[in-house]
Amino acid sequence: MRKPKVATKTPTDLKGLLDELAELGQAKQISVKQLLDALGRRSFAPLLLLASLLGFTPLGVIPGVPTLLAVFVVLIGGQVALGRRSVWLPARMLKLCIDGSDLKKAAIKLKPFARRVDKIIRPRLTALTERPFSSALGLACVLIALTVPPLEAVPLVDIPLWGAMVAFSLALFAHDGVLAFIAIALTASGVVLTLYALF
């Protein structure tokens, strides 16, 4: 069985991240540990972005997968919020596997989106993506992810939630403070509108 390579550097753009995933997808099965080794133990943002993006793909409609991705986001986002320097995951989660061909298909499906996004995002107002502001972005991802499991039984209703998580994780990934500000503003507006509609 083909073994994924160990990362020598973290991908710096979204297309580069998807290229890494497509390369990994040539193996029959990919464990979470292999993903972590391939992307790097300090790759909080790529891992957070990966989980959020997979929520948009056909993998995200498989029963149980949205909840698993949400748990992954909570673990990674929580560590961003706490300011950890390297990723830690439970041994049981490290052993979980996904089908390599499914991962490759998901990466290929997202590449047109990645090319467009890479033209827009870039390092701007980077202070908003560094400590202590990065902790707030990580916490936002955690809070949004916690709402995913209860909604899994309702098809497609969690798509806006994954969209919000993609925006926050992209901001961290690209060190784009402008995107971080927009993501916070849109999320806050969404919460206010939801509360207004309910009460």
C-alpha angles and dihedrals in degrees: 000000000000113000120219115242122251113249119257093180138007118256110258100201136036095250089052090053092051091047088056090051093048089052091051090048091069088080118084094240133009123206124209087245091057090050090051093048091048096049098037135256092261094049097111095145097047091048092047090047092047093055092046094049093048088059087068096051130078086268087069093065096054108108110259096013097095090053091047091050090047091052089050091051091049091052096046096038090048091056090049088052090051092048097239116174098215135030119260124190131173115265090241092056092047088061095053113111138202128198111270094218091053090052091049093048091049091050092049092047091054097047097090088052090047093053091054094045093048088060091058108036121071139141106297130151085358092181087075090063096048132075127330093017093047087062089059091051091050091049091050090055090049093051093047093046091054089064094056103076096056090051098046093098090062109073118236095353090111094058094096089050092055088046091057091048091049090053093051094044092046089054090054092042095051096031086236108160092179090059090046091054092048092048092051092047094048093046092049090048090050092052092048092049092047092051091046091051092049098046 
